[in-house]
Each structure stands twice: as structure tokens, then as C-alpha cells.
Amino acid sequence: MLPIAHSGRSSNLEFEPGRKNEPSASGIPPVANDSAPDVPPDPPAISDSANSDPANSDPATDTREACPACGTHQKRILFSATDRLYGTTDRVFQVVECLKCRLIRLHPQPTPLELNQYYPQEYWFVADTSTADRLEQVYRRFVLRDHLQFVERALRDSEEKGIVLDVGCGGGLFLQMLAERCGAKVVGLDFSLDAAHVAWSRAGVPAVCATLSRAPLAPESCAVVTMFHVLEHLYDPASYLDAARQLLRPDGRLIVQVPNAACWQFLLLGERWNGIDVPRHLTDFRLSDLDQLLDNCGFEVLRHKHFSMRDNPAGLATSLAPKLDPMARRLRHVPETPGMRLWKDLVYAGLVAASIPFTLLEAACRAGSTIMVEARKKT
């Protein structure tokens, strides 16, 4: 990761600096060789041979990974898990909770080189000409309306003129639809060059391949910056929020969405909950964690949304039947005839539909499986 320099303030959620790379929510995390003056050196390796392998250490007593929120070393193991969805590794990780501030995170955190291996190629959706893909494209356009309406309201309320920047844009469908609906000037950003190319060539969305702190955009040029399912993938979420703050207009809006570690699905399903997504999610936020992080990075939270038609029902369906998830099947290269693929997609769609009542109920109780936040810069 190439984080920007921090302002020196004390942050209750100032996550680990010194990582040179972070994964995009829709692209493969980079393994860069370049360095920058604002990148502090990596911490020295611990030479204690009796406890030199973080995978074999006891998370309850290991002192090498302090909580990034409060700095304490005491933590408890919630459960152990591996890559249930994409099967990129059989390595077992622990998901731990800080005993002081209760932040939930992955332990041990993989190195950037390791993390790169846990993101399959084409970690985003690109429709082809098959019947199944055409139906999925129609479905995605339908369920993205929640996101579009949330961002459109933010644009209206702010009354700012400028770019709508989507961080982790993937194939660019969201920005394509936003431009179609309200004529917004849109730009996508993704660390995956392939994703940026797909956004340009398939969706007609201008897209750049870069980290947010190195985005080729002028300060205060953005009316809105969106980050849908990005922060949980980063070693240092605070640096991305700092970069977004610099890019936003004076009354611009930041839109952030993350899985909610205080949702009913997590309480009921534990390590089988899709929102934990071991080993790609490095931090698992509750609402209070996210609000505190935004506050420490100079943002004022304006509103929350606890339901997403795209994410909440589908997340429950994938938690219950991960082998039916269409993207997981594609990325695992599961051998299927066109008819079998269509049949599995229809069964999965039925499971998603059956999940809607429960996910609406948990969201109504402010315990939905995702949190979407609108925030603006503090004055």
C-alpha cells in the first residue's frame, strides 16, 4: 500500500501503517515494488524462534499484532476459518475480538504477497452473451437501485458540482447506471488494470488504475466519493478516508458500505456468515467502529442505511449455500453445461428471494448485514 502521510492526530482507529499495498474490493491486490517518502518502513521481524510462525501462535497471547483501534494486545478467539467461498487456500485463520474495544479482525493478517494469492482472477462481474449472464445483468441492474438512490440523494443534498468517483469500480456497472439516470460526471478507480479496462470498454466509464492516495485527480474535484465494500479489505482504511477527504469538495459527500459484524446473520451463522469472507476481509466493522473511524478521519456522519437489496439477501443465500453462488462457481471454474448453470442460477435466485423477509426484518431492527453511510467533511 502507498498510504498518504497522516496529519499527526491521534486516531482511535488509525489502522496499521507501513503496508505498501492493499486490495481493491473488485480487483487483485497488488504487490508493488515502488516506494514513496510517505511510506514508513516495515517493522523489523521478530526473531523469537519459539514463536516465529504467526499461523501457529496463540492469538490470545501473541503480542506482535496489537489492536489497530486501541493498541491493546489482549484479544479472544471467536472462531477459526479458511476460504469457504473461493477455495484459494486451505490455510486456517483466526477471527479475533479485541478485549478492550471489541474490534473484530483477522489474525494473523496475511502479508501483501500472501493476500494477493487469495483474490481469484477476474474478481468482478463481466457479462457475456449467454442466457445466464444476460439474466444476471438484468438482476444486477435491478438490485443496484438501492445504491443509486442513496448516492443520488447525497448529490441533491450537497448541491456540489464535480466528479462522482467510485473506488473499487470493478466492471463499472454502477457508474454506468448513475450516468444514465442523472447525467453525473463519473470516474472509476481500481487497482486492477483489467477491471479498469473492462469499465472503459464494456461500460463506457472513464476509469484509472491507481490507489486512491495516488489518484490523478485534483484536490476538491469530487462531489461524491463512493467506497462499496472496500474498507474491510485494507490494511490501513484511515489512509483511504484521508485521501477521500482531500478529493472532496467543501460540502461533498463520502458514501461508504461495509458488512456489519453486529448483524443477526453473524450471530446465527458465525464463521459461515458470508460477510466475514476469510481471508480477504482484514477488519470486520460494527456500526460504532465505522462511525468512530469516520469521526477520527474528519467526517461527520449524516445518515445510515441497514439494507441493501444487492447485498443483504444474496449474502444470506451465499452463507447458506456457497456452492450455488454464481460468482464463486465461475471463479472456481466449476464444470457446468449451459443448462446446469442456468438451473443452479435459478435455484440460487429462489434462495435469495426466500431470504428477503428475514433480511428486511433484521435491517428494520438496525441489525442488517450491511451498513451504508453518508458523511461529509467536518467544518
N, C-alpha and C positions, 0 to 999 in steps of 0.2 A: 504494500500500500504506500501511497505517496501523500501522507496527510499534510494539511496546511499547518502552519505554526499556530499554536493556541495563544490566546490573549493573556495567559498567566492567571486567569481567575481560578478559584478553587471550585471544582465541579464534583458534585455528588455522584455523577455518572460519567466521569471522564474516562472512557474506556482505554484499554492498553495502547499506548503509543509505540512507535518503533516498528510496526509491521509495514512492509513496503507494498503489500498487495491486498486487495480484498475482492471477493467475488461479486459480480453483478447478480442481481436477482434473476436475470434471464440469460446470462452468459457464463462462460467458463472463467473461473478466477485466474488472473494472470500470474505468471511467475516472472517478474521483471528483473532485469539486471542493472537498470539505471538507479542512480541515487540522486538525492537533492539535498541542499543545505538544510532544509527544514525537517529532514528525516533523522531522528536521533538514532544512534547505533543500537543494534540488538543487544539485549542484556547478555552478560557472559554466561557461558554454560556452567551448570553446576557439576562439580567433579566428584560428588559423593557417590562412589561406586555401589554402595549398598542400596541406594535409592535413585539410580540414574535413569531408570526407564519409567516415564510418566504413565505408560499404559499399565504398568504393574504396581504403581504406587497406590496408597490408600488415600482417596480424596478427602477423607475426614481429617487426616493429619498432615498431608502434603502441604508444605509451606511455600512452594515455588509459584503457585498461582493464586495470588490474593484476589479478593473480590474486586472487580473493576469499578464498582459503585462506591463502596465504603472502605476498601483496603484491608478488611479483616481476612484472616486465613481460615477461620472456623467455618465449616460447611457440613452438610449432611447429604448422604446419597439418597436421591429419590428412586432411581432405578438404573439399570444398565440396559443398553440397547445398541443395535447396529443398524445398517442401512436397510430398512424394511421395504422401502418403496422402489429403489432403483437397483439394489444389489451390487453397488460399486465396490463394496468391501465387506469382509466378514469380521473386521476388527470391532471389538466391543468398546464402547464409550460409556462413561457415566454421565448422567444428568444430575447436577447437584444444586442445592439451595443454600445461599449464604445464611448463616445463623443469626446475623445481625440485621441486615436489611432485606433479606428474603429474595434477593435477585436470583433467578434460576439461569444456569448456564451449562454449557457443555464442558466436560472435563475428561481427559486433558484436551486442550484445544489443539487441533492438528496444525502443523506448520503450513505456510502458504503452498509449499511444494506438495505436501500431502493433500491439502484441501483441493487443489487443482484436479486431483485424480477422482474426487468424489462428485464431480459435475460431469454428467454424460455430454457427449457431443450433441449439438442442436437442442440445448436446454431451453427451448421456446417453441411455440406452435407456428407452423407454416402450413397452410392448407394446400393440398394438391388437387387433382381433378377427380378423385374418387368420390363415390356417393357418400361414404362415411365422412370424409373430410369436408365435403360441401355442407353436410348436415351439422358437423361440429362448428363450422364457421358461422352458420346461422345461429346456433346456440350461443356461441361466444358473443356475437353482436347483441343478442337479447340480454344476456346476463351482465354485460358491461354497462348497462344503462344506469345502475346504481352509482358507479364510479363517475360517469359522465355528468349526472345530475349534481353530484356533490361538488365537482370541480366547476361546473357552470355557475352554481350559486356563489362559490367563492369568487369567481371572476366578476359577477354582478355586484357583490357586496363591496369588493375592493375598489372597483371603478378604475383600476390601474390599466394602462396600456403597455403591452410588452409581450414577450415570448412566454409561451407555456412550455416548460422544459420537463420532460418525463425521464427520470433517472432509472435505468434498467428497462429501457423501452422494448427490448425483445424484438418481435416482428413488426411492431409499430401500429397494431390494430387500434388500440385505444386512441392514439393521437390522430390516426386517420379518421376515426368516427367523430372526434371532437372538432376537427377542422370542418368536416361535413356539416355538423349540426350548428355550429355558431361562428364559423369562419375565423377561428382563433389562429394566430400565428404560432405554429408548433415546431418544436425541435426535440429529437430523441437523443439520448446519450446511453451508451452501453459499452462495457469494457470488451465485449466480444465483437471483433471485426465482422464476423459472419452475421451476427444479429443486426448490426448497423447496416450492412449491405442489404439484408432482407427488408428492413424497414424502408430503405430508399427504393429498392427495385420492385417490391411487391405492394407496399402500402403507399408509396409516393411521399413518404415522410422524410424530411431532412434529418439525418442522424449522423452523429460523430462517435468515434471510438476513443474514449478517454475516461479517466477518473474525474469525479466532479470537481476536485480541487485543481485539476488541470484543464477544465473545460474551456474551449476557445470562445468564451462569451465575456462581454464587458460587465463590470460591476453595475448592479442595479438595472440590469437589462431585462429581467424576468418579472412578469406579472404573477406567475404561479410556478412553483417547483413541486413536482409530484414524485413521491417515492413509495410505490406499491410493493410491499414485501421485499424491501431492500435492507433495512437496518439490522434485521436479525441475522443477516449473512456476514456482517462486517466485524473486523477486529476492533475498529475504532469508529463507532457510529457518530460520536461527537464531532469528528473532523468533517464528516459529510454535512452535518447540520450547520456547522460554522461556514462551510463553503456555500451552502444554500442561502444562508443569511446575507452573505456578501453579494450574491447574484440577484437577490430580490429587490424590487422597487420599494420605496419607503412604506407603502401600505400594501405590498404584495402578500401573497398567501403561500404558505407551505402546507402541502397535503401529504400525510404520512399514513400508511397502513401496515400493521404487523399482526401476526397471530396473537391471540390473547391467552396467556398462560393461566388466567383465572376463570376460564370458561368451564361450563358444565362438561363439555366433551372431554377435556383433560382430566377432570376429577373422576369421570366414569371410566375412561379408557386408558389412562396412564400412558405407558410407553407406546401403546398402539394408536394414540392420537396423531393424526397426520401433521398437525401444526408444530410438533416438536422436531420433525424432519432431521433426525440424526443421520449423518454428522454435519450437514450443511448449515444448520442453524446454530450459531455460536452463543447467542443470547436469546432467552425466552422472556418477553416482556409481559408484565401485568400493566393495567391502566396507570397505576400510580408510578411505576418505573418509567413509562414513556412520558408522562406529564412532567416528572422531575427532570428527566434528561432534556426535554424541550425548554423547560424553565431555565436550567443551568446554561443552555446554549443561547439564551437571549430571545426566546419566543414566548408569546402569550397565547395560551390555548383558547380558542373561540368556541369550538363545538366538537362533540364526539358522535360517532355512528357505530353501532354494535352489530349491524347486519350487512352482509354483502351477498347479493344473490349469486354472484360468481363464485365466491369462496366458501361461505358457510355450509350450504347443503352439500356441495361437492366434496368439501373437506371431510364431512362426516361419512359420506359414501366411500371415500377412499380409505378412511380409517377402518371401516368395517370390511371392505373387500379390496385391498390394494392391488390384487392381481387383475381386477377389472378396470382399473384406472387407465383411460386411453393413452395418456402421455407416457405413463410408466411402461405400458406394453410396447409402445413404439420405441422408447429409448432402450428397453431391454432386448429389442429385436425378437420379440416373441413370434414364432412362425404361425401365420394365420392366413387362411383363404379369405378373399373379399367377403364372402358370405358369413364366415365365422366372425370376422372383425365387426361387421355390421350387427350381428346378433349380440355380441358382447357389449358393444356400444349401447344398444337398446336396453339391455339388462342394467347396465350401469346408469343410464338415464332414468330408468324406473326407480332405482335405488336413490338417486339424487332427489327425484320428486317426492319419494316417501320420506326423505329427511327434512323437507321444508317445514312441516309443522313444528317439529322439535326445535329446529334452529331458530325459527321465529320466536318461540316461547323463551328460549334462553336469551335471545337478544333483547326481548321486551323486559327481561329482568336484569338488564345491563351485564349479562354474562355470556355474550355472544363469542363465537370462536375467533373473531377478528375485531380489531379496533381501527377505525378510520378517524383521523384527527385533522382539523383545520386550525392553523396557527398563523400568527403574524408577528413581525418583529416588535419587540418592546420599544416603547418611546421613552 
